[in-house]
């Protein structure tokens, strides 16, 4: 039979395991993900307008988009104090989330601004 000391050791081990597992507040995590999505969308629109006004065509416009997304990711990481796991569940959320939806917004506003400035 297990004594009193043995049961406290089991409880201590189980409490140590619960401290090792990161816990997230779902509302805070959702709010952080919305912030990433909105910032990427906004910067994609601004970058698309800038690329269109400057007259970028072809690969140079897409290079500008990748540069903007890299700067956005670095800014979000710096804003979190380089402690990603305190605010998000993985690095992929910060680096890749909203990448393709931002690309569609970028191309839309890039072509729109290019058409207005350089064609009309």
SULHU-V373884 format. One record per residue. N is the residue number from 1. PHI is phi in degrees with one decimal (999 if undefined). PSI is psi in radians with two decimals (999 if undefined). D_LAST is the distance of its C-alpha to the last C-alpha in whole Angstrom. Layout:
N PHI PSI D_LAST
N PHI PSI D_LAST
//
This chain:
1 999 2.61 88
2 -85.6 2.41 85
3 -86.0 -3.12 86
4 -63.8 -0.68 85
5 -67.9 -0.60 83
6 -66.9 -0.69 82
7 -68.9 -0.59 80
8 -70.6 -0.55 78
9 -67.0 -0.68 77
10 -66.1 -0.76 75
11 -63.8 -0.66 74
12 -66.7 -0.72 73
13 -64.8 -0.73 71
14 -68.4 -0.60 69
15 -72.2 -0.56 68
16 -66.3 -0.67 67
17 -66.2 -0.65 65
18 -70.1 -0.45 63
19 -75.9 -0.43 62
20 -78.0 -0.45 61
21 -83.2 2.13 58
22 -71.2 2.40 55
23 -112.8 2.47 55
24 -124.3 2.48 51
25 -82.6 2.13 51
26 -61.7 -0.66 48
27 -67.5 -0.72 47
28 -66.9 -0.72 46
29 -63.4 -0.73 45
30 -65.5 -0.69 42
31 -64.7 -0.70 41
32 -65.7 -0.66 40
33 -68.6 -0.64 39
34 -63.7 -0.68 36
35 -61.6 -0.76 36
36 -62.0 -0.82 35
37 -62.4 -0.81 32
38 -68.0 -0.69 31
39 -67.6 -0.70 30
40 -66.2 -0.72 29
41 -64.8 -0.79 26
42 -62.6 -0.82 25
43 -69.7 -0.49 25
44 -66.8 -0.72 23
45 -65.4 -0.83 20
46 -62.0 -0.77 20
47 -64.2 -0.66 21
48 -64.6 -0.73 18
49 -64.8 -0.74 15
50 -63.5 -0.77 17
51 -63.2 -0.67 16
52 -68.8 -0.74 13
53 -66.4 -0.70 12
54 -74.3 -0.19 15
55 81.4 0.44 13
56 -66.9 2.42 16
57 -133.2 2.68 16
58 66.0 -2.33 20
59 -67.9 -0.52 23
60 -64.0 -0.61 22
61 -65.7 -0.72 20
62 -70.3 -0.59 23
63 -63.5 -0.70 25
64 -61.2 -0.71 24
65 -62.3 -0.81 24
66 -64.1 -0.63 28
67 -65.3 -0.75 28
68 -63.3 -0.73 27
69 -68.5 -0.61 29
70 -66.5 -0.73 32
71 -66.5 -0.67 32
72 -62.4 -0.79 32
73 -62.1 -0.75 35
74 -64.5 -0.67 37
75 -66.3 -0.69 36
76 -67.3 -0.67 37
77 -66.7 -0.73 40
78 -66.4 -0.66 41
79 -63.3 -0.57 40
80 -82.1 0.08 43
81 72.3 0.49 45
82 57.9 0.41 45
83 -118.7 1.29 48
84 -62.1 -0.73 46
85 -71.9 -0.13 49
86 -81.4 -0.41 49
87 -117.7 -0.41 46
88 -132.9 2.83 45
89 -87.1 -0.29 47
90 -158.9 2.88 45
91 -68.1 -0.54 43
92 -61.1 -0.53 41
93 -62.3 -0.73 40
94 -76.6 -0.71 38
95 -82.8 -0.69 37
96 -111.6 -0.31 36
97 -68.3 2.25 35
98 81.5 0.19 32
99 -68.0 -0.85 30
100 -77.1 -0.59 29
101 -68.4 -0.59 28
102 -67.3 -0.59 26
103 -64.6 -0.70 24
104 -65.3 -0.72 23
105 -65.2 -0.71 21
106 -59.4 -0.88 20
107 -64.3 -0.69 18
108 -60.5 -0.90 17
109 -76.1 -0.45 15
110 -64.2 -0.88 15
111 -67.7 -0.64 12
112 -63.6 -0.85 11
113 -68.4 -0.64 10
114 -64.0 -0.78 9
115 -62.4 -0.75 6
116 -66.7 -0.76 5
117 -82.8 -0.77 6
118 -102.5 -0.33 6
119 -102.9 -0.77 4
120 -89.7 999 0
//
